Amino acid sequence: MQKTSQNNIEWRRYKEVSIPWAIYDAHRLSECKRVLDLRKLFIEIDKPIRRREYKLSNLTVLLMLKIMFGISYRTIASATKDLKIYDALGMKRAPCYKTIQNTMFYLNEQFFIKINKMLISPRVKLAGIDSSGLKMHRKGIWIQIRFQRYSQKRDFKKVHIFVDLDSKKILYCIMTDGRSHDAQHLKEILQKLCWMKFEIILGDGGYDSKECFNEIAKHGAIPGIPVRKNSIARSRGSFTRKKAVTSQQKNYDKWKEKVHFTMRCIVESIFSGTKRRFGEHLFSLKEKNRVVEMWLRTILWNIFIYPR
């Protein structure tokens, strides 16, 4: 066994770490202001409903602040009252946590798709697609011990995102079962984005199928998808895939440079950033609310990435 050194050398920090808290606080404050400014876009959902004291636009902003800081419904309700956030939103008094929680039932996916359309550009030079999993169960250790409900499930939802690799914005996203294949959802996403124009669309080997190549070519874009090593340069229903097989077998490095394939890692970075920022778990229990939560995260990411 190797012995440790007995020399008493004073430990020194390799690099001085100093956190500029003033800059950090100013940055977080600007993010909060950007979230509060979203009320102007959410006015559309303020439908006149009988005996409603709070506007849905204000409650949606509180929901986004909850996801932004990763706190519970009770905590955001207390912060709204103690920090007088309700006053900044033009409310007479702070809502309770149950009122904020029930806001999820009044929101839908189509509204957030319309809002996200205002935050992105209709012409994209380089786009990428990929998927990642989000956990659904988050039982604390006290729940497991007290009620003997040990977490044995490994259930998760798979989120597919379509990203503008230049602006780092999420153009579209869908949530599917954790065991669904990636390739079968590319057609659905491109059909939803029929109003946009793309030059190159990148994807990993999981999208190597004739349907994906044909759909990308139908959309007027160049597919940047690596094919299998044992692929045969025959058409067989997809001339676009035949061209990709020929190019990659002839000179794979030249093909990567032509389609800018190394830029595909940005999609992985966006997944990493969203999970570090908003967490790896979905706090919603119902399927409809999980979709709404996914789009709330998407809107938050796009407004935070905007100044870059």
N, C-alpha and C positions, 0 to 999 in steps of 0.2 A: 504494500500500500504506500502511495506517495505521501510524504510528510509535508506539512505546511511550513512556510518560511517562518523562522523565529525572529527575523529582523523587525525591530519596532520602527517602522517607517510611518510617519504621519500621513493619514489619508487625505488626499486632495481631490477636489472636484475637477473632473476633466474639462467641463465646460460650465461656465456660469449660466444659471437659468434664472431669468428675471421676467416676470409676467407683467406686461403693461396693462394694468387693470383699468386705467382710464380709457385707453383705446378699446379694450374689450367691452366695457360698459357702453361706450358710445356706439359700437357696432351692434350690440344686442338691442339697444334702444332704437336704432334705425330699422332693425328688423321688425320690432313691435309696431313701429309707425307704418311700415309697409303692410302689415297684416290689418291694422285698423283702417287703412285706406281702401281695403277691399270691400268695405261696406257699400261703396258707390256701385260696385259690380253686382252686389247681392240684393240690391233694392228690388229686382224683378220678382224675387220669391216672397216679398212682403204682401201676400194676398190678404184681403180683409176677411178675417174669420171672427165669428162672434165670441165675445168674452176672452179675447187675447190681449194680454197686457204688454207682452214683449214682442218686438219685431224679429222675424226669422233671420234677417240680415245680421242683427247684433248678436243673436245667439250662435249663429254660424261662425262669427269672428271669435267668440269665446271657445268654441270647439277647436278652432285652428290654434288658438293659444294653448289649449290643453295638449294637443299633439306636439306642438312646437317645444314645449318644456317637459313633456313626458310625465305629466302629473295626473292625479286621479280627478274624478268629477267633484268630489268634496273639496279638494285642494283648490281647484280653479274657482269654485263658488266662493270659498273663503277669501281668495286673493282678489276676486272681483269686488268684494265688499270692503276689505281692509285697505286695498290700494286705490279704491274709488275708480276702478276701471269702468264701472257702470256710468259714472258721471261723464267720462270721456266719450262713451257711446251714446250719450243722450238719454239714458234710462232714468226713471224716477227712483228706482231702488234696485238692489242687486238680486238676481234670480237665484233660486235654490238649485242644488245640484241635480235634482230630479228634472227640473225644467230644462237644464242644459242637456241632460242625457236624452230626454224625449225629442230633442231637436233632430236626432238622427232619423226618426221616422218620417219627417216632413221633407227630407232631402232625397234627391234621386241622381242617378248617374248622368242623365241627359243634360241636366243643368250645369254640372261641372265640366262636361265636354264642351259646352258652349262657352263657359268662362275660360277654359284652357285655350280655346281657339283664338281668343283675344291676346294671349301672351306669347304666341309662337308665330313664326314667319311662314307664309304659304310656299316659299321656294327653299328647298334644302339641297345643298350640294352633296353632303356625305351623311348618311343615316346608318344606324345600327340597331340590331334587335337581339335580345337575349332574355333569359328568364332566371328567376331565383326563388327560393322558398322563404315563407314567413311562418313562424310558429303561431299556433292558435291557443295552446294551453299554457297558462302561467300560474300554476298553483304554488303558493308559498309553503315553506316548510312547516308552518304552524297548522295549516289546513291539512297537510298530509299526516301530521302526528295526532292532532286533536280528533279528526273524523276518520282517520285511517284510510284516507283516499290517496293512495300513492300513485304518482304520475307514471304510468307505464306506456301510455300512448305516445306515439311519435307522429301525430297527425300534423300536416302543414298544408298551406295553400301555396300554389305557384303563381307568381306575378310575372307577366310578360310585358316588357316595356320596349317602346320604339323611340329612339333617341336621336336628336340632332347632334352629331358629333362635333360640330363647330361651336355652337352656342351652349352645349351641355344641357339642353332643356329636354324634358320628356314630352314627346308629341302625343303619345297615346299609350294606354295601359289596359290590360284585362287581367282578371283573376280567374284561375281555373283550379281543378283538382290537382293535388300534388303529384299524381301519377300520370297526368296527361302528357302527350308528346308535344314537343315544341313546334315541329313543322306544320302541324294541322291548324295552327292559329295565325300563321303569317298571312294567309289569304283574308281572314276576317279583319285583321288590322289594316291591311292595305285598302280594303273596300271601305272601311270607315274613314280613311284619309284620302278618298278619291279627289278631293278638292286641292290636294297638294301635289307639287312636282318634285321629283327626286332625280339625282344623277347617278349615284352609286348607293347600293344598299348592302351592308355587310352583315354577316352572320357566321356562326360557327358550324362545325360539321353536322350538328343536329338538324340543320335545315337543308341538308343535301337530299333533295327529292325533286322529281320532275315537276310536281305541282308548284313548289316554291320558285323554281327557275322560271316556269311559264308565267306565274303571277307577277313576278318582278319585271319580266320583259313586257308583259301586258300593260304594266304601269309606266313603261317608257324609261326604265332605269337599268343600270348594269349590275348584275348580281356579283357580289364579292364573297362567295361561299366556297370553302375548300371541299373538293370532292374526295371520295374514297381512293385509296391507293390502287385498288384493283379495278377501277372504273374502266369501261370500254368506250372508246371514242365513236359511238354510234348514236344516231338520233333517238330512235325508239320513242317518239312522242314528245321530245324536247330538244329542239335544235339549239336553244340557248345553253343548255347543259353540255351538249356536245362541244360547243365552242370553248366552254370553260375547261372541260377535260383536256382538250387539245392544248390549250394555252398552259395549263398547269403541268402537264406531262412534258411539254417542250422546254419550258424554263419557268420553274416555280417561283424563283426569286424575282424575276422580271414581272410575273403576274401579280405578286404581292405589292410590288412598288407601283404598278399601274392602278390598282384599285385601292391603294392606301390601306392595306389589310391590317397593318400594325395599329391603326386608329381604333380598332374594335375593342381594345382593352379599356377604352373610356366608358363603355357600358358597364363593365365590371366595377370600375371606379365609382360610377353613379350608384350602383347597388350598395357598395360599401359605404358611401357617404350617407345615403338615406337610412341605412340601418344604424349607423353610428349616431345620426342626428335624431331620428324618430323612434329608434328601437327595433328589435327583431321580432316583436310580438304584436299581434292584433288584439286590441282590447275589446272589440265588438264580438258578440256571441252569435248574432243572427247573420245569415248570409248577405242579406240586402245591406245591412249596416257595415259589413266588412268591405263591400264594394265602395260605399260612400267614404269610408275611412281611407281606402286606398287612393281615391281621387283627392281627398283633402291633403294627403301627403304629397301628391303630385303637384297640386297648386302651390303648396308651400315651397317645394323644391324649386319650382320655376320662378317664383318671385324672389327667392333668396339668391339664385344664380344669376339674376338679371343684371346687376351692376358689373359683373366681370367682363 
